């Protein structure tokens, strides 16, 4: 079975994960190498110290090994924004047949949407098409139409933030061929066709919580909340007046967001000191509730909450806290569960954990990009000159 080489780098707020592997034609990934390193120089998904960030990325790449194929990097952070638009063109073809080339022209038209001066379009994701007023067409290629409108989901981000990310990676001696919004990567790794019918992904990472909602098989909404697992640990550190590392250990060992299930006199012990376990849980529950309320409000404001018929699918390291599915179900009002990457083969099973969802998803996108490049349709692996021109050539949706 034919497989494609792939390499993904998840530049997170708390850890950097580099994965190398292959993806077969049926979408199953086999990870051949993985490298992890603590993340420094990032705050809420955005690089604030490029030197320290570069050193962290270099350590992960060194542990994983140099890439053989296409390198895909995930992007998130509070600078990300998204919206749905419609782009229309008249088809001047002789037989009025819609072609792949015409669809690419529509995508380029959608990329011309007005965004803030310091922003760049990262993704244009087609949702549906209208052919001469006939709505709801999913696969227009080969059909005849004079006027074609593409309904698309557009994701944009700050050029400076993306520039800093790409420079930190490329200075480690690798060439980035594609940048992917992290919740899209996570969804690629864990969502089934049934999930895409009407579910919301909530990926609780270290510095951000990423959201992607699907309705009727297509992407309806994405968002990034600038809060994550690091905020939970910081709150415990502040509430107990302990170092961050101690708070992180308490969270991992005793953490639950269901304080009513904790004995009022139970103790959480670490380093010969003891703390009230219910108080720790109350701190965690307060911040977890805030994160999930942000996610709920984002879905409501985007007018997709009422169209979700499936579940809230939690992933990312923050989803491992005891009680997160129950709290999410209570706040968002849909059944909730924790999910991990499921299309893994061979020795990849140790990565079948929620905290690796983004990294595994990036493998899938990298493999897809490798196939495009092999056919001569992909992003060019240009040298790292002007970052703005590089961004325009790399960001192919």
Helices and strands as residue ranges (DSSP letters): E 3-11, E 15-24, E 29-38, E 42-43, E 46-47, H 50-64, E 71-75, E 81-90, H 100-111, E 119-131, E 134-137, E 147-158, H 159-170, E 176-181, H 182-190, H 193-196, E 200-204, E 209-215, E 218-225, H 229-240, H 244-254, G 259-261, E 267-270, E 273-276, H 277-301, G 305-307, E 311-315, G 317-320, H 324-332, E 335-338, G 346-351, G 354-356, H 357-374, H 387-394
